[in-house]
Amino acid sequence: MVFVKTHDISELNQELIGKEVVLGGWIEDLRKLGKMSFITLRDVSGISQVIVKGELNDNLGEINRQSVVSIRGIVQETKARDFAFEVKADEIEVLGKAIHPLPIDPIGRLESNIDTRLNHRALDMRNQKTASIFKLRHHVLQSLRKTLADKKFIEITTPKIIGSASEGGADLFSLDYFGKTAYLAQSPQLYKEQMTIGLERVFEISNFYRAENSHTGRHLTEFTSIDIEAAFMDYEDVMNVLESLVVSVYKDISENCKTEQESIEHAIEIPSVPFERITYTQCVDELKKAGEKVEFGDDLLDSHLRIIGQNHPGFFFLTDWPMKLKPFYIREKDEDATLSRSFDLQYGFLELSSGGTRLHNPEMLKERLKEQGLDPNQFADHLKTFDWGMPPHSGWGMGLDRLMTTLIGIDNVREVVLYPRDPDRLSP
C-alpha cells in the first residue's frame, strides 16, 4: 500500500516527538551499519534522518540512492549533529526505484557540465543549489507581482501567436497557421499600449520569442519578459517604477530567502538608490576618451558597453538615445528632436531593460513608420485604436532571466531557466 504523506520534513518539530508521521521523499544517502541503517531522506522542504532497526532493517534489501520512498514512523530526538529530529521507521515502501548509476550526481559530489545537467534537468532539480535557484525565481515572481499590484498595475495576458510582424522586427519565428503565415510574438508592445486606453496601467510577465542566432550566455530564443505600460506617465516616471521594482525584488529576496542564499553560496546585497543616470551623449564622450572610434548616432556595441560598464559598475540608466536608433513608437524630446525619450537599464555591460515614452499621435506614428521603411497599412489594427482616444503613455520591458543572473551572481541565463531554448537546444 501507499502511505498517505502527513507532513513535510520541514514541519517536524518538538511537539511531534513520540507521534507517528508519514514522510515522502527521496533517499539522498543510505548507510547500513550491522543491525541498523541510517537513511537520509529529503523532500522539497528539507532533510531528515531515518533510523531503521530490527526486522525492518533485516528485510530492507537493496534500495538505490535517489529512489522515492514513503516512510511511516515515530518522531524522536537525535544525537546527530546535522538534524534537529529523526524518525524511527516502522514501515518503508519504495514508490519509485532509481537506476544505478544515474546520468548525473544530484548531490553534487561529482560535477557535471551545464549541457549534461540540462539534458537531465528534472534530476538536476534534486541538486540543492539548482533547486534553490528556482525557488528564488519563484519568490522573485511573487515579489514582482505584489509590487506592481501595489502600484495599481493590472496583469494582462497578450497573444503569443500574431498575424503580422507587428513591431517591424526581423528576428521573428514564423509558422503555418491553418494555411496562413503567423509569427511568435517577440514582445507584447503594441497590445499593452492599446490596453492603456481602458486599463491605464498594465503589466505582463510571460514568455516571448526571438529568432536571433546568438550564442552567448545572455541570449535565448525563448525568454521571460516583464513588461509594463502606463497611461499619463512619462519615461522618467516609468524609470522610477523600474528602479523601485528592482530594489524591492532585491530587498524581498535578501530578507526572506536566507536558506536559498546559503545553498547557492551567494549573499544578495540590496542596491543603493537612486540608480546613476547617464546619457547616450556622455557614453560617447567616455568611449572617445577610451580611444574608441564612435560618433553620435552609432549604436553601442557589446565592446562599448563593457567599457561603459567598467566605468559604471552595478545598476545605471542609459538615457536619451538618438531617435534613429529607436523603434517607431518611441517619442522624441521636445527640446531636441534628434534625441528620444528613452532609456536602457544596465547592470554593468548587461542590458536588462529598454523603455521610453511612446508616440500617441496617430499621424506622427504613420510618418515614423514611413521613415523607418515600414508600411502603415501593416499596422492598421494597431493604428485604429489611436482614433479612439489614446492617452499619453510610457513603458518598458525587462528580461526576467537576466535579472535573475544579477541577483544570484552568475553569468549564464541557462542556469536560471528550466528548459532553455537557444539556437542549439530544442530538447528536452
C-alpha angles and dihedrals in degrees: 000000000000113000116226109242110242102180143020112235091247089061094064108114145154093278091061095058109124093015129111120251135174115219129188127197145098130295109250094176138002126192122183113203109177110280093004137059128197118210122192103210123193134186130172091277102050150303135285140179119241122198118210118194143164123000092353090058091046090054096039095104123180115332115175119226114261091032114137115242141175115220128193116193151118123285113234141166117270139209091208111119097218099049134063093203139003136207124231103215122230097172135013126191124187106223099174124014118217120216122238125258101028119211091246134017105246092193088064098232088122110043122221127196118253096257091055090048092049090051087058097032098149091056089044087064088073089065102096094218091054093043091051091054090058093043086055090049089053091052091046090056091049091050093048094051094046094049094047092046089050087054088055097254116150119219116235136179119219129194119277093194109066134180100225141026086260099179094046091242124149097210097082131129112229127204140177110262108189092312095322129098113249133174138216110244117250092195141352090241104130095035094051090049090054091051092062087073091077109004097042097197119043138163137186132194108193147122121277135180137233125181092213115145094216124145105195136115091254104047128084131169090222115040140162115246131192109210133181135180124186132188118223093020128115124213090265089058095051090045087059090049090051094048093050091046093054093046091048091053092050092046095047094047094042092053102036106035104057095138093052092049089054091050094053091039093231127118112211114227120203110238119239121247148264097042113230114261121209128172128235088245090056089051092053090051091050091049093050090052087052090055098256120146101230132137134195108282096031116123114244112250126214089257090054093050091051089058091047090046091055089053092046111031119187125018121347138152120239105203145182101032120187112274093235091064094054134081121265094259096060117103125229126236114264093225095048120021092195090067128068132222090241143117146184123214109223133192099199105302093342117102110218104169143009127197149133149157113310130223109251098178108096095207092052089047091054091050091049091051091053091048089056093048094254126135113239089208088067088060098045095121090053097041094051090063088063089065090062096068109285114199121219107267146175136194150153144214124222130190110241092198092055092046088054092054091055091047097053099032103246131123104214120079090202088074092063099042120080098218107005122204120210134149090282102037124069099145159098 
